[in-house]
């Protein structure tokens, strides 16, 4: 399957072509060219997936396939960095997810970004991001993954800050870049630790028993080096996937174009952390099971925190942003409560399944939001209401996505979320109960959003809303259709923790309870927001007092970071270091320079150029030496 190389080469070529020559093209030409390139690699990705999964298992297990692998840098006899393409069930699945969502975003952007300044630049950045993300998921080794991991960060910075004339967009892009770079430092340290003790970067070698033993043998502060390394690697994943407390960049990243939000913050970049844990999952299970428990706890807390905040937001893109954070928490919990093989591996399969289904319906939600913002001209729900009469297609596709994320059968989200809840209950009744409550909160805030947009009281508008153009509605129809049928895919036959076919069955009790909770939450949201005239939400908000205000302000986590950075680090630590640098370091250098200058000025008269003076000094020196010799000897 050497043709898989073109999945990486084509978007790279598109980036170079549009980046270097896009300014000389008409905007439509650049858009069609970028979209055509994505269509090609989408077809190649589907062909790759079909070829891989029809090749059959070996001894009942899907075998990893290295399509190409070349040595790039060699450090020792054993330690070297390679560049290549690795195909296995999760990388093939990610190829399909990334290219599908990216293609829909490319097509959608032809209508949404029409007339925008920098249209060609926008498509060049999209191609760079697609190349970076695809390179990340097919990496043969962890250092290659890190290289593309950083490229993803750079390309996301460019896309978030696309509207570079807006101060908010510039601030959001810098915030995303800095926060994720801070987390990536942990990732890099973890890679170096792991490679130092295992003598390899290669994924297949890392998963071998020898590598695990060598990394687990050394200890530090009561924990194995492998556990420390994998915990640090997870910090990198937590930054990319916006896990608490490294989540602060994602809501602000909504300042970028809405199609960018669908691409980066729904289906691709934010799941990079989940993919990282899934890629190293056998290593986590064997060498650091306690770290997996930590991942589950962090994921559960993040999911709950984001769900609470989402219930109080009025900006539709911020609601969807916190919804994404909450759903990524579900995936992390699924991986954290999972084990290897058999029923123990349910969590892994469920997490990957939810990654797949969530990518489709969350991209659909963001693209629907973009269509609404495109016609209304505002992100605030107060500017909407009653849009179902003016935008029927957007209304129905948005409803499909809301039902899917709420876990209502037969939509895809029900099947993946139910498997996660089953795995959580198997791990701990407390974990299952918490995740069930969060699932109910998800249904509530999503239908709060739905009713405030499409039902309720119409806002006063200067012009009548209308349906989006065909280039924007076609991706909505496609993603809605995928959301309707994706739940019936026998996902366990293709992706499992140990490569063996996993046949899943719905747990009737768990499914029944989750459906009941979701229906109750939807009923409450209908009662509160369907007519848009209920006073109950306002009374409840007043009753909650400070808690509600704190939730609106995201529990002041951003303010805490600003206090730490500005007051403690910049004003406290950094100012002291700056004083020491200015007065001690620079002062010492300035003193040496001053002394040197004064000495030079003092002795410069010795170099007068007068022979008589030089002869006098010579004779005087000779006389002194003669006198010293006479009296000393």
Legacy VTK file of the C-alpha trace (Angstrom):
# vtk DataFile Version 3.0
C-alpha trace
ASCII
DATASET POLYDATA
POINTS 633 float
0.000 0.000 0.000
2.738 2.391 -1.022
0.070 4.738 -2.415
-0.639 5.727 1.206
2.420 8.017 0.979
0.340 10.318 -1.224
-2.037 10.869 1.717
0.799 12.937 3.209
2.423 14.250 0.044
-0.712 15.750 -1.555
-1.675 18.131 1.308
1.985 19.135 1.671
2.074 19.938 -2.049
-1.186 21.902 -1.733
0.260 23.919 1.140
3.404 24.799 -0.802
1.465 25.586 -3.979
-1.181 27.745 -2.282
1.305 29.316 0.086
3.765 30.328 -2.623
1.473 30.924 -5.586
-1.962 31.429 -4.004
-1.710 35.228 -4.180
-1.619 35.030 -7.971
-4.756 32.852 -8.114
-8.371 33.824 -7.985
-9.905 32.963 -4.596
-12.291 30.414 -6.104
-9.421 28.719 -7.961
-7.418 28.383 -4.754
-10.449 27.034 -2.872
-11.306 24.476 -5.553
-7.660 23.403 -5.795
-7.349 22.887 -2.028
-10.679 21.060 -1.897
-9.747 18.822 -4.830
-6.494 17.871 -3.094
-8.413 16.923 0.043
-10.911 14.928 -2.019
-8.031 12.928 -3.515
-6.501 12.027 -0.160
-9.963 11.248 1.253
-10.458 8.668 -1.494
-6.944 7.314 -0.855
-7.702 7.052 2.885
-10.878 5.085 2.239
-9.012 2.811 -0.174
-6.283 2.339 2.450
-8.862 1.436 5.104
-10.615 -0.998 2.769
-7.325 -2.640 1.730
-6.106 -2.953 5.301
-9.282 -4.403 6.806
-9.872 -6.782 3.909
-6.335 -8.168 4.148
-7.504 -10.297 7.073
-6.062 -11.042 10.498
-3.011 -13.118 11.306
-3.710 -15.562 14.143
-6.904 -13.653 14.831
-5.100 -10.325 15.337
-4.854 -7.229 13.140
-1.149 -6.840 12.402
0.574 -3.455 12.143
1.869 -2.703 8.671
4.859 -0.415 8.075
4.349 0.960 4.579
7.611 2.907 4.476
10.334 3.614 7.026
13.630 5.466 6.473
16.310 6.325 9.004
16.666 10.056 9.538
19.016 10.551 12.513
21.137 8.011 14.382
22.379 8.683 17.920
23.680 5.306 19.079
23.800 1.747 17.819
20.245 1.222 18.997
18.727 4.731 19.266
17.729 6.438 16.029
14.867 8.523 14.635
12.986 7.164 11.634
10.365 8.682 9.377
7.684 6.389 8.037
4.048 5.372 7.793
2.506 2.842 10.176
-0.921 1.377 9.516
-2.893 -0.363 12.236
-6.586 -0.250 13.232
-6.500 3.077 15.095
-4.266 4.892 12.597
-6.435 3.720 9.685
-9.547 4.804 11.591
-8.009 8.236 12.219
-7.142 8.581 8.521
-10.812 8.145 7.691
-11.980 10.559 10.417
-9.482 13.324 9.625
-9.923 13.285 5.857
-13.719 13.030 6.024
-14.155 15.956 8.398
-11.460 17.984 6.658
-13.103 17.476 3.259
-16.447 18.632 4.638
-14.770 21.701 6.111
-13.053 22.472 2.795
-16.352 22.264 0.887
-18.194 24.243 3.578
-15.550 26.976 3.573
-16.139 27.662 -0.136
-19.403 29.274 0.921
-18.639 30.420 4.463
-15.335 32.163 3.692
-16.432 33.613 0.337
-15.290 37.197 0.031
-12.947 37.010 3.034
-9.574 38.668 2.736
-6.837 36.033 2.728
-9.016 33.304 1.201
-6.007 31.673 -0.489
-3.971 31.884 2.708
-6.815 30.203 4.588
-6.792 27.173 2.292
-2.992 26.970 2.492
-3.224 26.811 6.298
-5.948 24.150 6.080
-3.688 22.012 3.891
-0.783 22.445 6.336
-2.982 21.408 9.241
-4.277 18.347 7.378
-0.714 17.316 6.502
0.421 17.742 10.109
-2.467 15.808 11.608
-2.197 12.959 9.112
1.548 12.719 9.719
0.892 12.520 13.443
-1.477 9.548 13.267
0.622 7.425 10.887
3.953 7.984 12.671
6.070 4.860 13.150
7.781 6.193 16.248
7.087 8.542 19.104
9.645 11.170 18.056
8.143 11.410 14.582
4.797 11.848 16.302
6.300 14.669 18.380
7.576 16.442 15.243
4.135 16.414 13.652
2.604 17.174 17.054
4.449 20.501 17.038
3.488 21.127 13.409
-0.149 20.704 14.447
0.426 23.358 17.109
1.947 25.774 14.601
-0.802 25.282 12.013
-3.529 25.674 14.661
-1.865 28.937 15.738
-2.086 30.187 12.153
-5.726 29.149 11.753
-6.939 30.490 15.109
-5.235 33.803 14.385
-6.508 33.973 10.797
-8.311 37.256 11.548
-5.022 38.857 12.533
-6.507 42.337 12.595
-8.736 41.381 15.547
-6.967 41.717 18.919
-9.112 38.911 20.384
-8.031 36.486 17.632
-4.355 37.362 18.129
-4.664 36.889 21.888
-6.479 33.556 21.417
-3.863 32.202 18.992
-0.999 33.152 21.320
-2.828 31.676 24.298
-3.398 28.359 22.489
0.228 28.257 21.351
1.722 29.020 24.769
-0.515 26.676 26.786
0.016 23.744 24.432
3.801 24.439 24.283
3.928 24.321 28.079
2.207 20.932 28.015
4.429 19.752 25.169
7.483 20.281 27.380
6.164 17.455 29.565
5.632 15.356 26.436
9.232 15.923 25.302
10.718 15.120 28.720
8.605 11.958 28.848
9.852 10.893 25.408
13.483 11.456 26.412
13.062 9.527 29.663
11.328 6.637 27.942
13.833 6.425 25.102
16.825 6.646 27.479
15.768 3.511 29.340
14.227 1.577 26.452
16.845 2.568 23.806
14.170 3.049 21.156
11.590 5.472 19.793
9.805 2.855 17.699
6.221 2.060 18.737
6.463 -1.683 18.045
9.674 -1.988 20.069
8.239 0.129 22.889
5.349 -2.297 23.241
7.662 -5.292 23.540
8.148 -6.928 26.908
11.886 -6.175 26.973
11.374 -2.432 26.652
8.704 -2.425 29.363
10.938 -4.344 31.782
13.945 -2.065 31.201
11.857 1.068 31.770
10.032 -0.370 34.770
13.195 -1.583 36.497
14.501 1.893 37.346
12.619 3.836 40.032
12.388 7.448 41.181
10.532 8.615 44.317
8.838 5.259 44.696
7.535 5.062 41.120
9.046 3.417 38.079
10.679 5.611 35.473
8.166 4.233 32.973
5.293 5.547 35.107
6.924 8.989 35.362
7.592 9.067 31.621
4.057 8.029 30.711
2.563 10.552 33.157
4.646 13.317 31.532
3.593 12.139 28.080
-0.036 12.344 29.212
0.538 15.990 30.198
1.313 16.686 26.542
-1.880 14.900 25.548
-3.844 16.787 28.197
-2.679 20.087 26.706
-3.724 19.193 23.165
-7.020 17.673 24.333
-7.827 20.587 26.675
-7.962 18.586 29.885
-8.284 20.476 33.168
-6.366 22.631 34.079
-4.841 23.015 30.588
-8.233 23.624 28.965
-8.180 27.422 29.014
-7.063 27.828 25.386
-9.949 25.977 23.742
-12.918 28.319 24.486
-10.897 31.355 23.379
-9.855 29.535 20.202
-13.415 30.065 18.999
-12.184 33.455 17.738
-11.006 31.661 14.620
-13.351 31.022 11.664
-16.164 28.621 12.505
-15.058 25.970 9.949
-11.690 25.988 11.738
-13.521 25.308 14.984
-15.195 22.316 13.356
-11.902 20.971 12.034
-9.528 21.644 14.905
-11.714 21.699 17.965
-14.238 19.013 17.137
-12.667 16.158 15.301
-8.911 16.331 14.919
-6.528 18.409 17.059
-8.357 17.980 20.360
-8.453 14.196 20.009
-4.683 14.055 19.501
-4.250 13.525 23.243
-6.757 10.672 23.207
-4.966 9.140 20.232
-1.621 9.476 22.042
-2.879 7.530 25.071
-4.504 4.950 22.780
-1.285 4.545 20.775
0.728 3.840 23.939
-2.129 1.998 25.656
-0.369 -1.403 25.984
2.560 0.376 27.628
0.220 2.152 30.055
-1.480 -1.128 30.985
1.759 -3.043 31.520
4.042 -0.408 33.023
1.778 2.260 34.569
-1.754 1.081 35.468
-1.919 3.726 38.230
-1.376 6.413 35.607
-4.410 5.067 33.741
-6.493 5.523 36.894
-5.200 9.097 37.137
-6.207 9.652 33.507
-9.725 8.395 34.297
-10.046 10.725 37.308
-8.745 13.749 35.367
-11.083 12.927 32.487
-14.127 12.599 34.780
-13.408 15.870 36.593
-12.776 17.699 33.321
-15.981 16.353 31.840
-18.044 17.433 34.859
-16.434 20.873 35.060
-16.986 21.562 31.345
-20.608 20.364 31.495
-21.368 22.738 34.383
-19.831 25.687 32.544
-21.615 24.793 29.274
-24.984 24.997 31.060
-24.398 28.718 31.727
-22.865 30.041 28.488
-24.788 32.184 25.982
-22.294 32.184 23.092
-23.188 29.159 20.943
-19.574 28.463 19.940
-18.456 28.542 23.582
-21.219 26.104 24.514
-19.952 23.770 21.811
-16.345 24.344 22.922
-17.080 23.278 26.503
-19.159 20.424 25.125
-16.065 19.257 23.243
-13.973 19.419 26.431
-16.625 17.354 28.224
-16.790 14.723 25.483
-13.004 14.426 25.317
-13.212 13.753 29.056
-15.558 10.843 28.275
-12.958 9.364 25.911
-10.185 9.752 28.484
-12.345 8.062 31.122
-13.003 5.183 28.721
-9.273 4.629 28.195
-8.520 5.067 31.892
-10.993 2.403 33.054
-10.028 -0.101 30.368
-7.726 -3.081 30.388
-6.269 -5.356 27.731
-8.239 -8.074 26.014
-11.690 -9.582 26.538
-14.379 -7.657 28.366
-11.685 -5.670 30.184
-10.903 -3.976 26.890
-14.424 -2.591 26.526
-13.333 0.902 27.586
-10.637 1.132 24.898
-13.024 0.081 22.142
-15.755 2.384 23.467
-13.367 5.348 23.682
-12.211 4.912 20.085
-15.809 4.391 18.960
-16.849 7.614 20.673
-13.911 9.420 19.074
-15.284 8.342 15.681
-18.939 9.179 16.316
-18.171 12.412 18.178
-16.044 13.666 15.301
-19.031 13.442 12.957
-21.802 14.931 15.075
-19.608 17.600 16.702
-18.353 18.737 13.287
-22.012 18.838 12.255
-22.862 21.001 15.282
-20.075 23.473 14.550
-20.948 23.705 10.851
-24.618 24.268 11.730
-23.496 26.969 14.159
-21.461 28.528 11.355
-24.514 28.593 9.076
-26.515 30.293 11.841
-23.794 32.862 12.573
-23.386 33.455 8.827
-27.024 34.529 8.471
-27.565 36.187 11.891
-24.213 37.924 12.263
-23.913 37.143 15.982
-22.775 34.289 18.244
-25.176 35.146 21.062
-28.315 33.100 21.596
-30.204 36.288 22.502
-29.949 37.339 18.840
-31.613 34.094 17.706
-34.891 32.288 18.377
-37.520 30.954 16.001
-34.987 30.125 13.281
-36.619 26.766 12.472
-39.036 28.572 10.127
-36.259 30.278 8.179
-33.572 27.571 8.231
-35.404 24.208 8.135
-32.485 22.132 6.843
-30.068 23.558 9.414
-32.733 23.025 12.072
-33.207 19.324 11.348
-29.501 18.539 10.951
-28.740 20.386 14.206
-31.492 18.383 15.925
-29.952 15.125 14.670
-26.596 16.115 16.177
-28.236 17.146 19.468
-30.023 13.791 19.753
-26.763 11.981 18.975
-24.680 13.763 21.598
-27.505 13.344 24.127
-27.349 9.577 23.723
-30.800 9.007 22.227
-31.170 5.843 20.104
-30.796 5.089 17.240
-28.334 7.943 16.745
-24.620 7.129 16.821
-23.784 8.851 20.093
-26.078 6.497 21.998
-24.095 3.390 21.101
-20.623 4.763 21.850
-21.637 6.608 25.028
-23.523 3.588 26.366
-20.410 1.437 25.958
-18.379 4.032 27.872
-20.926 4.080 30.692
-20.908 0.274 30.840
-17.097 0.255 31.102
-17.262 2.967 33.791
-19.770 0.961 35.854
-17.606 -2.141 35.509
-14.656 -0.137 36.853
-16.540 1.489 39.731
-20.212 2.227 40.518
-19.130 5.725 41.559
-17.435 6.371 38.227
-20.444 5.028 36.343
-22.821 7.185 38.386
-20.776 10.361 37.849
-20.511 9.797 34.104
-24.271 9.086 33.888
-24.992 12.418 35.590
-22.653 14.188 33.165
-24.422 12.484 30.256
-27.711 13.913 31.571
-26.160 17.390 31.854
-24.990 17.047 28.248
-28.536 16.412 27.062
-29.770 19.413 29.078
-27.315 22.037 27.814
-27.500 20.821 24.213
-31.278 21.130 24.116
-31.045 24.438 25.970
-28.920 25.527 23.027
-31.314 23.966 20.482
-34.448 25.619 21.877
-32.829 29.029 22.311
-31.743 28.988 18.658
-34.653 27.426 16.815
-37.645 27.896 19.102
-38.489 30.460 21.716
-39.021 34.135 21.132
-37.722 35.696 17.927
-35.187 38.466 18.329
-35.569 41.814 16.594
-33.570 41.586 13.383
-32.692 44.057 10.646
-33.145 41.461 7.924
-34.906 38.119 7.525
-32.728 35.032 8.090
-32.293 32.559 5.261
-30.882 29.104 4.610
-27.180 28.781 3.865
-25.962 28.214 0.267
-25.548 24.721 -1.188
-21.800 24.536 -0.504
-22.609 24.913 3.196
-25.689 22.696 3.397
-24.237 19.669 1.540
-21.701 18.936 4.326
-24.529 19.231 6.859
-26.606 16.625 5.028
-23.643 14.257 4.667
-22.586 14.502 8.331
-26.192 14.098 9.501
-26.512 10.930 7.405
-23.268 9.546 8.898
-24.536 10.393 12.387
-27.709 8.422 11.723
-25.948 5.218 10.614
-22.515 5.262 12.300
-23.835 3.675 15.491
-24.626 0.439 13.636
-21.006 -0.066 12.509
-19.583 -3.177 14.239
-16.705 -1.097 15.516
-15.298 -3.795 17.788
-14.550 -5.984 14.763
-12.066 -3.393 13.553
-10.672 -1.653 16.654
-9.902 -3.271 20.004
-7.260 -3.034 22.711
-5.351 -6.140 21.600
-6.267 -6.360 17.911
-8.640 -9.292 18.472
-12.246 -8.982 17.337
-14.416 -7.620 20.147
-18.141 -8.307 19.913
-20.002 -5.808 22.079
-23.520 -6.093 23.393
-25.601 -3.324 24.880
-26.112 -3.564 28.619
-29.872 -3.225 28.946
-29.869 -1.796 32.473
-27.166 0.777 31.736
-28.769 1.727 28.417
-32.207 2.036 29.991
-30.982 4.272 32.802
-28.945 6.473 30.450
-31.910 6.910 28.069
-34.187 7.758 31.011
-31.724 10.354 32.359
-31.330 11.883 28.892
-35.105 12.064 28.346
-35.640 13.711 31.743
-32.907 16.258 30.964
-34.440 16.999 27.550
-37.888 17.354 29.145
-36.525 19.858 31.670
-34.814 21.830 28.870
-38.087 21.782 26.899
-39.987 23.067 29.952
-37.476 25.856 30.519
-36.668 27.062 27.007
-39.120 25.792 24.344
-41.407 28.803 24.549
-38.718 31.269 25.554
-40.968 32.901 28.152
-40.342 30.796 31.261
-39.028 32.691 34.265
-37.711 29.531 35.942
-34.161 29.650 34.487
-33.720 33.188 35.788
-35.072 32.281 39.248
-32.790 29.235 39.440
-29.812 31.367 38.416
-30.663 33.886 41.151
-31.051 31.069 43.672
-27.628 29.676 42.839
-26.145 33.126 43.351
-22.354 33.097 43.430
-22.077 29.576 42.048
-23.935 30.536 38.863
-21.838 33.686 38.459
-18.667 31.639 38.918
-19.848 29.111 36.304
-20.560 31.927 33.830
-16.985 33.141 34.355
-15.624 29.582 34.022
-14.870 29.468 37.759
-12.261 32.177 37.247
-9.603 29.716 36.086
-8.350 32.237 33.511
-8.102 34.881 36.226
-6.099 32.491 38.393
-3.662 31.912 35.530
-3.371 35.675 34.946
-2.697 36.237 38.664
-0.020 33.548 38.693
1.665 34.771 35.500
1.372 38.551 35.939
1.527 39.048 39.714
3.647 36.126 40.886
5.856 35.267 37.912
6.192 38.576 36.010
5.881 41.076 38.890
7.464 38.881 41.546
9.965 36.346 40.299
10.701 37.837 36.885
11.098 41.407 38.203
13.670 40.206 40.756
15.551 38.304 38.075
15.384 41.372 35.797
16.812 43.589 38.619
19.651 41.105 39.192
20.349 40.998 35.461
20.362 44.789 35.087
22.315 45.706 38.211
24.528 42.710 38.971
25.231 41.027 35.631
25.059 44.132 33.425
26.583 46.243 36.232
29.604 43.955 36.479
30.162 44.099 32.747
29.711 47.874 32.728
32.229 48.224 35.617
34.835 46.159 33.775
34.308 48.246 30.659
34.642 51.510 32.635
37.826 50.370 34.393
39.327 49.186 31.114
38.494 52.512 29.485
40.032 54.575 32.315
43.219 52.500 32.393
43.478 52.831 28.622
43.064 56.588 28.844
45.710 56.670 31.605
48.403 54.819 29.671
47.716 56.163 26.208
50.320 58.928 26.650
52.996 56.246 26.631
52.224 55.850 22.957
53.011 59.450 21.932
55.069 58.709 18.809
58.034 60.872 20.069
61.426 59.061 19.827
62.953 61.304 22.456
60.325 60.244 24.993
60.769 56.528 24.178
64.632 56.911 24.587
64.203 58.694 27.907
61.897 55.977 29.240
64.291 53.266 27.985
67.312 54.875 29.670
65.391 55.525 32.871
64.281 51.896 33.000
67.796 50.686 32.345
69.137 52.913 35.149
66.554 51.531 37.580
67.492 47.959 36.697
71.229 48.707 37.156
70.611 50.261 40.564
68.521 47.311 41.649
71.182 44.840 40.539
73.953 46.717 42.407
72.123 46.972 45.684
70.416 43.515 45.537
73.458 41.479 44.675
LINES 1 634
633 0 1 2 3 4 5 6 7 8 9 10 11 12 13 14 15 16 17 18 19 20 21 22 23 24 25 26 27 28 29 30 31 32 33 34 35 36 37 38 39 40 41 42 43 44 45 46 47 48 49 50 51 52 53 54 55 56 57 58 59 60 61 62 63 64 65 66 67 68 69 70 71 72 73 74 75 76 77 78 79 80 81 82 83 84 85 86 87 88 89 90 91 92 93 94 95 96 97 98 99 100 101 102 103 104 105 106 107 108 109 110 111 112 113 114 115 116 117 118 119 120 121 122 123 124 125 126 127 128 129 130 131 132 133 134 135 136 137 138 139 140 141 142 143 144 145 146 147 148 149 150 151 152 153 154 155 156 157 158 159 160 161 162 163 164 165 166 167 168 169 170 171 172 173 174 175 176 177 178 179 180 181 182 183 184 185 186 187 188 189 190 191 192 193 194 195 196 197 198 199 200 201 202 203 204 205 206 207 208 209 210 211 212 213 214 215 216 217 218 219 220 221 222 223 224 225 226 227 228 229 230 231 232 233 234 235 236 237 238 239 240 241 242 243 244 245 246 247 248 249 250 251 252 253 254 255 256 257 258 259 260 261 262 263 264 265 266 267 268 269 270 271 272 273 274 275 276 277 278 279 280 281 282 283 284 285 286 287 288 289 290 291 292 293 294 295 296 297 298 299 300 301 302 303 304 305 306 307 308 309 310 311 312 313 314 315 316 317 318 319 320 321 322 323 324 325 326 327 328 329 330 331 332 333 334 335 336 337 338 339 340 341 342 343 344 345 346 347 348 349 350 351 352 353 354 355 356 357 358 359 360 361 362 363 364 365 366 367 368 369 370 371 372 373 374 375 376 377 378 379 380 381 382 383 384 385 386 387 388 389 390 391 392 393 394 395 396 397 398 399 400 401 402 403 404 405 406 407 408 409 410 411 412 413 414 415 416 417 418 419 420 421 422 423 424 425 426 427 428 429 430 431 432 433 434 435 436 437 438 439 440 441 442 443 444 445 446 447 448 449 450 451 452 453 454 455 456 457 458 459 460 461 462 463 464 465 466 467 468 469 470 471 472 473 474 475 476 477 478 479 480 481 482 483 484 485 486 487 488 489 490 491 492 493 494 495 496 497 498 499 500 501 502 503 504 505 506 507 508 509 510 511 512 513 514 515 516 517 518 519 520 521 522 523 524 525 526 527 528 529 530 531 532 533 534 535 536 537 538 539 540 541 542 543 544 545 546 547 548 549 550 551 552 553 554 555 556 557 558 559 560 561 562 563 564 565 566 567 568 569 570 571 572 573 574 575 576 577 578 579 580 581 582 583 584 585 586 587 588 589 590 591 592 593 594 595 596 597 598 599 600 601 602 603 604 605 606 607 608 609 610 611 612 613 614 615 616 617 618 619 620 621 622 623 624 625 626 627 628 629 630 631 632
